[in-house]
Amino acid sequence: MTKADFPTGCSFSGIASMSVPVYIAECSHANIRGIMVTVYTLGITGGQFIAGLVCGAFSTVDEGWRQVKEMLEKEKQELVLELLFQEQGNFRKSDSLTKSTV
């Protein structure tokens, strides 16, 4: 599994880290362009910092790496389920809104 995660992370993370700030800069208004790119970069850096703190906290626990891996696997499963059932939930919300407004 680690062998598959590494190339995927390199390719998608590299594309996202280079193209998203350019996209934000192109789409945002000139007055807030710098703020938007800065907030995006701070969000990424803050997330990496928090991940480092969590992993550092688990480094003192016996077999803490297993607990961190279990948390990540649970997050992946929740994300997949959310993505699979997201369209169905949105359809229900929009369907109920159209019925109530008519």
Backbone as JSON, one array per atom type, in Angstrom:
{
  "sequence": "MTKADFPTGCSFSGIASMSVPVYIAECSHANIRGIMVTVYTLGITGGQFIAGLVCGAFSTVDEGWRQVKEMLEKEKQELVLELLFQEQGNFRKSDSLTKSTV",
  "N": [[0.82, -1.19, 0.0], [1.96, 1.25, 0.73], [3.76, 1.58, -1.32], [2.08, 2.23, -3.41], [0.91, 4.57, -2.5], [2.94, 6.5, -2.46], [3.78, 7.28, -5.23], [1.31, 8.29, -6.09], [0.81, 10.35, -4.28], [2.95, 12.01, -4.87], [2.43, 12.78, -7.53], [-0.25, 13.9, -7.59], [-0.16, 15.71, -5.45], [1.93, 17.35, -6.21], [0.91, 18.48, -8.58], [-1.34, 19.82, -7.58], [-0.19, 21.58, -5.71], [1.16, 23.33, -7.33], [-0.65, 24.26, -9.29], [-3.06, 25.18, -8.11], [-2.62, 27.64, -6.57], [-2.06, 29.35, -8.73], [-4.46, 29.22, -10.16], [-6.21, 30.32, -8.24], [-5.15, 32.89, -8.08], [-5.65, 33.81, -10.68], [-8.44, 33.78, -10.8], [-9.4, 35.38, -8.73], [-10.3, 38.68, -7.55], [-8.4, 41.65, -8.21], [-7.9, 43.19, -5.94], [-7.96, 41.44, -3.77], [-6.3, 39.38, -4.37], [-3.67, 38.68, -3.43], [-4.22, 38.14, -0.75], [-5.92, 35.93, -0.95], [-4.27, 33.91, -2.08], [-2.33, 33.8, -0.09], [-3.84, 32.94, 2.14], [-4.58, 30.39, 1.25], [-2.03, 29.17, 1.11], [-1.22, 29.39, 3.79], [-3.16, 27.76, 4.94], [-2.5, 25.22, 3.93], [0.11, 24.95, 4.98], [-0.45, 25.2, 7.71], [-2.02, 22.91, 8.12], [-0.12, 20.92, 7.64], [1.58, 21.46, 9.77], [-0.07, 20.89, 12.01], [-0.49, 18.18, 11.52], [2.11, 17.28, 11.92], [2.38, 17.84, 14.67], [0.46, 16.06, 15.74], [1.48, 13.57, 14.92], [3.91, 13.71, 16.26], [3.01, 13.64, 18.89], [2.0, 11.07, 18.99], [4.32, 9.65, 18.69], [5.54, 9.04, 21.05], [3.97, 7.1, 22.13], [3.51, 3.62, 22.61], [3.73, 1.71, 19.75], [2.54, 3.77, 18.28], [2.45, 4.62, 15.65], [0.8, 2.83, 14.4], [-1.71, 3.5, 15.38], [-2.0, 6.07, 14.33], [-2.04, 5.44, 11.6], [-4.4, 3.92, 11.52], [-6.26, 5.93, 12.13], [-5.99, 7.53, 9.85], [-6.82, 5.76, 7.84], [-9.5, 5.44, 8.56], [-10.41, 8.05, 8.08], [-10.06, 8.15, 5.3], [-11.95, 6.23, 4.48], [-14.34, 7.44, 5.37], [-14.32, 9.71, 3.75], [-14.56, 8.6, 1.17], [-17.11, 7.4, 1.38], [-18.62, 9.7, 1.79], [-18.23, 11.03, -0.64], [-19.41, 9.21, -2.39], [-22.13, 9.2, -1.64], [-22.87, 11.82, -1.76], [-24.05, 13.12, -3.99], [-26.61, 12.0, -4.05], [-27.68, 12.98, -1.64], [-27.66, 15.75, -2.14], [-29.48, 15.87, -4.22], [-31.84, 15.21, -2.95], [-32.14, 17.36, -1.19], [-32.37, 19.55, -2.96], [-34.63, 18.74, -4.32], [-36.62, 18.84, -2.35], [-36.6, 21.54, -1.83], [-37.55, 22.66, -4.21], [-40.15, 21.71, -4.28], [-41.27, 22.94, -2.03], [-41.17, 25.62, -2.68], [-42.83, 25.94, -4.82]],
  "CA": [[0.0, 0.0, 0.0], [2.84, 2.41, 0.77], [4.35, 1.74, -2.64], [1.09, 2.88, -4.27], [0.63, 5.91, -1.98], [4.03, 7.43, -2.75], [3.67, 7.93, -6.54], [0.07, 9.04, -6.16], [1.02, 11.58, -3.53], [3.88, 12.9, -5.6], [1.83, 13.34, -8.73], [-1.39, 14.77, -7.32], [0.25, 16.81, -4.58], [2.73, 18.27, -7.01], [0.03, 19.21, -9.48], [-2.19, 20.71, -6.79], [0.59, 22.63, -5.07], [1.59, 24.3, -8.33], [-1.72, 24.82, -10.12], [-4.13, 25.83, -7.35], [-2.35, 29.07, -6.34], [-2.19, 30.07, -10.0], [-5.9, 29.3, -10.44], [-6.79, 31.29, -7.3], [-4.68, 34.22, -8.48], [-6.31, 34.2, -11.91], [-9.89, 33.92, -10.62], [-9.77, 36.34, -7.7], [-10.23, 40.09, -7.9], [-7.05, 42.18, -8.0], [-7.76, 43.74, -4.59], [-7.82, 40.38, -2.76], [-5.52, 38.28, -4.95], [-2.59, 38.28, -2.53], [-4.81, 37.56, 0.46], [-6.45, 34.6, -1.27], [-3.15, 32.97, -2.24], [-1.7, 33.67, 1.22], [-4.71, 32.11, 2.98], [-4.43, 29.02, 0.76], [-0.72, 28.67, 1.51], [-1.23, 29.22, 5.24], [-3.98, 26.6, 5.24], [-1.69, 24.02, 3.66], [1.21, 24.91, 5.95], [-1.05, 24.93, 9.02], [-2.4, 21.51, 8.15], [1.1, 20.13, 7.79], [2.07, 21.68, 11.13], [-0.93, 20.13, 12.91], [-0.17, 16.77, 11.31], [3.38, 17.03, 12.59], [2.13, 17.79, 16.11], [-0.25, 14.82, 16.06], [2.42, 12.46, 14.78], [4.87, 13.84, 17.34], [2.37, 13.19, 20.11], [1.88, 9.62, 18.93], [5.62, 9.01, 18.62], [5.91, 8.57, 22.39], [3.08, 6.01, 22.48], [3.96, 2.33, 22.09], [3.08, 1.41, 18.47], [1.71, 4.92, 17.94], [2.3, 4.74, 14.21], [-0.37, 2.03, 14.0], [-2.9, 4.28, 15.71], [-2.1, 7.14, 13.34], [-2.46, 4.82, 10.34], [-5.82, 3.57, 11.65], [-7.03, 7.17, 12.01], [-5.97, 7.95, 8.45], [-7.67, 4.83, 7.08], [-10.88, 5.78, 8.87], [-10.7, 9.29, 7.35], [-10.2, 7.8, 3.88], [-13.23, 5.54, 4.31], [-15.4, 8.43, 5.51], [-14.3, 10.57, 2.57], [-15.11, 7.84, 0.05], [-18.55, 7.29, 1.58], [-19.21, 11.02, 1.58], [-18.22, 11.31, -2.07], [-20.36, 8.32, -3.05], [-23.51, 9.51, -1.32], [-23.06, 13.26, -1.78], [-24.99, 13.49, -5.05], [-27.94, 11.59, -3.64], [-28.12, 13.91, -0.62], [-27.94, 17.04, -2.76], [-30.7, 15.75, -5.0], [-32.96, 15.24, -2.03], [-32.29, 18.72, -0.68], [-32.88, 20.42, -4.01], [-35.98, 18.3, -4.64], [-37.53, 19.34, -1.33], [-36.69, 22.99, -1.97], [-38.41, 23.01, -5.35], [-41.53, 21.41, -3.92], [-41.77, 23.89, -1.05], [-41.27, 26.96, -3.26], [-43.86, 25.96, -5.86]],
  "C": [[0.87, 1.26, 0.0], [3.47, 2.66, -0.59], [3.38, 2.45, -3.59], [0.82, 4.31, -3.81], [1.7, 6.92, -2.4], [3.91, 8.06, -4.14], [2.39, 8.76, -6.7], [0.21, 10.37, -5.45], [1.93, 12.55, -4.24], [3.2, 13.55, -6.79], [0.7, 14.3, -8.42], [-1.01, 15.95, -6.43], [1.09, 17.83, -5.34], [1.9, 19.1, -7.95], [-0.78, 20.23, -8.71], [-1.39, 21.86, -6.2], [1.06, 23.68, -6.06], [0.43, 24.98, -9.05], [-2.79, 25.57, -9.33], [-3.81, 27.29, -7.03], [-2.46, 29.9, -7.62], [-3.66, 30.26, -10.36], [-6.56, 30.32, -9.52], [-6.4, 32.7, -7.71], [-5.39, 34.7, -9.74], [-7.79, 34.51, -11.71], [-10.28, 35.01, -9.63], [-9.59, 37.77, -8.21], [-8.85, 40.63, -7.52], [-6.84, 42.69, -6.58], [-7.48, 42.66, -3.55], [-6.96, 39.21, -3.25], [-4.44, 37.78, -4.0], [-3.1, 37.62, -1.27], [-5.29, 36.14, 0.19], [-5.32, 33.57, -1.39], [-2.45, 32.74, -0.9], [-2.53, 32.78, 2.14], [-4.62, 30.65, 2.55], [-3.11, 28.42, 1.25], [-0.65, 28.47, 3.02], [-2.07, 28.03, 5.66], [-3.22, 25.3, 5.03], [-0.59, 23.87, 4.7], [0.69, 24.61, 7.35], [-1.46, 23.48, 9.17], [-1.2, 20.59, 8.31], [1.67, 20.26, 9.2], [1.26, 20.87, 12.14], [-0.67, 18.63, 12.76], [1.15, 16.39, 11.97], [3.23, 16.95, 14.1], [1.45, 16.49, 16.52], [0.7, 13.63, 15.97], [3.49, 12.51, 15.87], [4.3, 13.36, 18.67], [2.26, 11.66, 20.14], [3.24, 8.92, 18.87], [6.08, 8.48, 19.98], [5.06, 7.39, 22.85], [3.62, 4.72, 21.87], [3.1, 1.96, 20.88], [2.11, 2.52, 18.07], [1.48, 5.07, 16.45], [1.1, 3.93, 13.72], [-1.66, 2.78, 14.27], [-3.1, 5.42, 14.72], [-2.57, 6.58, 12.0], [-3.93, 4.42, 10.38], [-6.7, 4.8, 11.54], [-7.11, 7.62, 10.56], [-6.85, 7.05, 7.58], [-9.15, 5.13, 7.32], [-11.3, 7.05, 8.13], [-10.9, 9.02, 5.86], [-11.54, 7.14, 3.61], [-14.39, 6.51, 4.41], [-15.48, 9.33, 4.3], [-14.9, 9.86, 1.36], [-16.63, 7.71, 0.18], [-19.25, 8.63, 1.34], [-19.29, 11.36, 0.09], [-19.24, 10.45, -2.82], [-21.81, 8.76, -2.84], [-23.81, 11.0, -1.35], [-24.11, 13.67, -2.81], [-26.42, 13.15, -4.66], [-28.48, 12.56, -2.59], [-28.45, 15.27, -1.19], [-29.22, 16.99, -3.57], [-31.92, 15.84, -4.09], [-33.19, 16.65, -1.5], [-32.88, 19.63, -1.75], [-34.31, 20.05, -4.4], [-36.97, 18.84, -3.62], [-37.66, 20.85, -1.41], [-37.6, 23.39, -3.11], [-39.87, 22.74, -5.04], [-42.1, 22.45, -2.97], [-41.94, 25.29, -1.64], [-42.37, 27.07, -4.3], [-45.23, 26.13, -5.28]]
}
